[in-house]
Amino acid sequence: MGATTDSLPQPFPEETIISLLEAIGLGRPLSIKPLKVTAAFHIIYVLTYSREAIAHRLNPDSLPSGPSSGVDLILRISGDHVPRIKTENETAILTWLQNNTSIPVPEVVAFDVTASNQLGREYLICNRCPGEAISDIYETLTETQLDSILLQLMKMLSELHQHPFTQIGGLTFSDAETRDITVGPILDEHFWFTCDIPALFPPTETFTSLNYSGPFDTFADYVTGAVKSYMHVAQIHPSLAPLRPFLPRVSAFLGLLPSHASTLNTTPIYLAHKDLHFANILYDSVTDRITSILDWEFAGAVPYPQWDPVRAFLWNAKPGQESFDEKYRLRDRFWQLCRDNGAGFLADTAFGNELQESAHLVRNSLRGITTNVPRGLHPEAVEKWFKDLETGLAAFGV
């Protein structure tokens, strides 16, 4: 949200890319081709190597099976949206998933979370995973295949549920040399990105001043951090004047959270993709197997009732009411399969009590108002967000 192609880098000369690849020990590929996809936060190149030249840099499981004239890597070069933490978050999460789960994800080959390289940009290189995006082949899938996909996703979510976290946030490398992974700053697609800020805010405002960070030890701390950042935006952006009369009540709400800590802070914390629609899931219809889950850049350890914050799960990435209805038909089927198979994560997808739900309502309504109104987005939803804010505050008696 807020990302624009205006902030993407211009195409790079082939020799500039080769100079990077040689500097990091990958050497000159057989070919370099731009990948024409709609990507909001990066441009993409396909790097093709001979199997012999690249096999030592990849896990054998990441190499294509059968005869192959080459092995493809994906080079993603970041735009001017988020300083450092987006690249580091995705890289750390992919590394953690490979080390701790059997969930199929791209294998990290190389990365740089700084711009101190031949490209002058952050980048991530990983293997190109087999399969097709489910969104591209959705109309060809049978109900039997869809059930199989749902069951595979159920197993993956169940596997993630075996690894509770103690903090809310993204993932980061606590040690660059050993690549030890810990919980770090949170990253959200609704943040104010670096490219948005100059057009909408005073020159004193930055990515850090406008967005909350973390990591957060508890649900109450997380709500407090987020709400404080939303209050700051409300105080400085002219379009948010209608929200300002609520701010004393919002401050009173924050003051009450510590007294309700024992009730609020029972939300379990697990890693979640947060944007698990079918364009991010690759599938091989011949083997009936999900071959990769892509785009973990905004994933993180979350209060689990927020595992799917924008209701993207099982959307086929097509516009229109028919697609919307199909998503919810499939979600109903998914939850039924989860109940039939005793999926343990199911119970943790809902808030455990009314106060948790109300605190979420305050945070989420403020998020909706303060991140959409200044951008002129979703005016049809503003009235509902204000009603939700009133409902959430009233539950805390303020």
N, C-alpha and C positions, 0 to 999 in steps of 0.2 A: 504494500500500500504506500503510495507516495513515490515509488520508484519510477523513474522515467528513462527512456532510452537516450535522452539527451545527456545523461550522466555516464553512459557507457564509453569505453575507450574506442578510438578510431582503429580500424584494422592495422595490424602490425606488418611491416615488411618481413618476408620469410627469413631473411638473414638475421634479423633481430631475434626471432624465435629460436633459430638454430644456435645463436650465441648463448642464449640462456640454457638450452638443452645440453650444449657441450660443457658449459660451466658447472652444471650439476651432475655430470657424468652419464647422461643418457645418450649423448652423441647425436649425430645427424640422422634423422628419420628417413625412411624411403619416400614419404610424402607428407605434406602439411596442407590440410584443407579446412577452410572455415565451415562450421556446421550451421546451417540456416535453421535456427529455431527461435521461438519467441522466448527470450530470457530477459527478465527485468533487471538483473543484478550483475550480469557478466556476459562477455562474448566467449565463444567456444571454437576451438580448433580440434580437428581429429589428426592425431599424429600416428602414422603407420610405420611400424618397425618390423624387421624380420624376426621370426620367432627366436632365432639364435641370439640376436642382439639384445633382446629384452627379457628373455626367460629368467635371467639371474636377478631381475628386479621385481618379479612378480611371484606370488604364491602359485604353485602348480595348478591349484583349483581355479585360479583366475585366467589361465591360458585357455584359448578356445580348443575344444576337442576336435579330433579328426584333422584331415589335411587342411592347411591354411597357408595362403601366400603371405600373410602378414598378421601382426597383432596391433590392434588399435588402442591408443591411449586417448584420453580426453583432457585437453588443456582448457581450463576455465580461468579467464583473466577478469578480475573484478573491476567494477565501475566505482564511481565516487559516491558511495551511498553510506557505508558504515566503516569507520576506521578500525581495522585489525580484527575486531571480535567476531565478525561474520565468518571470515576465512578460518580463524582458529577454532571457532565453535564447531563448524561442520567437520573440519579435519579431526578434531579431538573426538567427536561423536562417532565418526566412521571408524576411527581407531579403536575406540572403546567397544563398539558393536562387534568388530572382528575379533577382539580379544576375549569377549565375554558371552557372545551369543552365536547361534547358527543362522541368524537372519542374513539373507543375501544382500550385500551392499557393495558399492564400488570399493576397490582396494586403493588406498592412498599410495602413490608412487613418490611424489615430491610436492612440496608446498612452500610458500613464503608468506608470512603474515605481515611483512613490511613491503615497502616499495623500493628497498635497497637491492635491486637486481637489474638485469639487462632490460627488462620490460618497463621498469619504473612503476610497477603495479603489483598488488597482491595476486597470487595465483594458486591454483590447486591442479595437480595432475593425478589422474586415476585411470584405472582400466576402463575400457568400454564394455559394458555388460551386454550379454546376449538378450534376445527377446524383443517384444514390441510393447509399447505403452498400451495398457488396456483401453485407455480412452480412444485410441486409434482403431481398435478392432472390436469395440464393445458390441456393435450391432451384429457381429458374426458369432457371438458366443451363445452357447446353449445354456439352458437352466442348469443342466448337470455341470457344465464347466464353471458357471457362476457359483454354484454351491461349493465346488472344489476350491475356487479362489477364496471364498469366504472362510472356509475351514482352515486354509493355509494361513490367512490373516489372523484368524482366531488363535492359532498355535503361536504365531509370532508375537502377538500381544500378550499371550500367556507367558511366553518366555521372558519378555521384558519385565513382566510382573514378578519375576523371581528375583529381581535386583532392586530393592528399595534404596532410595537415597535419603540423606539426612538434611539436605539443603535444597532450596529452590534456585535454579539458575541454569545457564548454559554450561558447557564443559570447556575446560581449558587445560593446557599443559603446565603443570606446576614446576616441571623441570624440562627445559628444552633439550637437554642431552639424552636423558633417560626416557623422555616422553611419558612420564608419569602423569596421570589424568586426574583432575579434581573438578569440583563444581566452581564455576566462575561467573562472570557477569551474565545477566539474562539478556536475551535478544528476542524482540517481538516485531512482527511484520507491520505493526501499527506505529512503530517508533517514528519520530521525526528524523529523517535521514539527512545527512550532510548537505545533499543537493537541494533539499526543500527549504532549508532554514533561511538563507539570505533573502528569499522572495517574500517570506511571511513574518519574519521576526527581526527585532533590532540587531545590529551588528555585535552586540555584547553576548548574544545567545549562541550556544554551541550544542553539539550532539550530547555532551555530558550534562549541560544545564537543563536541557529540555526533556531528557529521558531518565527513568529510574535505572538502577544498575544491579545491585546485589553482589554476590549471592545473599539469599535471605534464609535465616535459620527456621522461621516458622511462617505459617499462613498469615498470621496477624502482621508480622514484619513485612511480608510481601505486599499485602493490601495497603499498609501504611506507606511503603516506598512508592507504590504506583500512584496512590491518591495524591500524595504530596506533589508529584511531578505534574499531575493533571491540574491541581490547584494553581501551580505556578504558571502553566500555560493559560489558564482562565484569567489570571490577573494581568497578563500582558498583551493578549490578543484582542483587538477591538470587537471582533465578531462574537466574542464570548461574554459580552456584557450581561445578557439575560441569565447567565449562570452565577454571576457574582453574588446576588442576594442569598444564594444557597451556601456560600463558602463558610460563614460562621457556623452553620449547622454541620457542615462537613468537618470542620475543625473539632467541634464537640464530639462527633462520631469517632474521630481518630483518638481523642482523649479517653474514650470509653473502651477501646480495644484491649488495652492491657488487663482491665478488670475482667474480661471475658476470655482470657487466654486459654484456660483449661477447656473451654467449650470449642473455641475456634481452632485450636492448634492440633486437632486430631486428624486432620486431612492427611492421608498417605501421599507420599511423594515418589513418583516413578518417571522414568524417561519416556517422553512422548514425541512423536514426529510432528504433530499438530496440524499437518496439512496433507493428510493421507488420501488424496483423491487419485483417480485412476490414471491421470497423466504422470503420476510419480511412481507407478507400479509397472514393472516390466513382466511380461508373461510369455512363455513358450507354449503355444497351443498343441504342438506335437507331443511334448512330454507332459503336458498339463501341469506345469510348474511355474510358480512365481520365481523369476530369475534375479530380480533386484528391486530394492526400494531406494528411490533416488531423492535428492534434494533435502538434506537434513539441516540446511543452514539455519533455520529458525527453530529447530528442535531444542529440547532441553528437559531438565528435571522439573516437573510441574506438580502442583496440587492436582491429584489425579482426576477430580471432577472437571478439570480444564484440559483434558487430554486431546480434545477436539474442539478448540474454541470457536472456530468459524464454521462448524458443521460441514467440513469439506469431505469427511470420510465417506467413501463409496460414491462420490460424485463422478460422473463420466466426462466432466469438463466441457460439456456442451451447454450452450445458452438455452433459455426458454423454460416454460412451465413443465413441459413433458419431461425434460431432464431432471427438473426438481422433484417431480412426482416419482420418477424412477429411482432416484437416490433414496427417497424415504421408503419406497417399497423394498429395496434391497437392504436397507438398514433394519427394517422389521424382520426380514428373513435372517439377517446376521444375528440379531439378538435372540431369535428363536433357536438358532443353532448353538449359540453360546449357552442358553438355558438347558438345551437337550444334552450338551456335553459337559455341563458343570464347570464352565469357565470361571475361575476364581476372580478374575479382574472385574467381572461384571458388577459386583457389589460396590466396588470403589469408584465407579463412574458417576455416582450421585453424591451430593453433599450429605453429610451425616446428621445434620440438624438444621433448624430454621435459622439460627444466627449465622452459621457459615453461609447459607444461601443468601441471607440478607446482606452480609458483608460483601459477598461476590456481586450482588446486584448494585450496590453503591459503586464499587470499583468499575464494574463493566459499563454501567450507564455513563459514568464520568469519562471513561475511555471513549465510548461512542461519541459523546458530545464534543470533547476537546480534540479528538483526532480527525473528526469528519467535518465539523462546522467550519473551521478555518480554511479547509480545502474546498468547501462548497460541495461536499459529497453527501449523499443520502438524506436530503432534506425531509423526505417522507418519514424517516425514522426518528426525527428529533423529538417530536411530541411524546412518543413512547419512552425514549430515554429519560426525559424529564419525569414522566410518571413513575418509571422504575426507580429513579433516584429518590423520589418522594417516598415510595414504598419501602425502600431499603433503609432510609434514615429513620422513618417512623418505627420500624422494628426495633431500633436502638433507643427509642424515646427522645429523639432530638428533632 
